Amino acid sequence: MDFQLPPVDNSVPSPCIGVCTLDFPTGACVGCGRTRSEIKNWPYLDGDAKRAALAAAQKRLETL
């Protein structure tokens, strides 16, 4: 049986700025504001899910 990854959606670029440090109380990256799960799954999220993650990440960054 072959394992296949879901297709990669590159319609929304990654917000990564290379400052990959997690704020443990919030679980958010201090560089981009995404959670570990959002970072890990980013290539496989569709455009709408990426835009939703970006909006949530922006709100997290405002509270760090």
Secondary structure, 3 states (H helix, E strand, C coil): CCCCCCCCCCCCCCCCCCCCCEECCCCEECCCCCEHHHHHHHHHCCHHHHHHHHHHHHHHHHHC
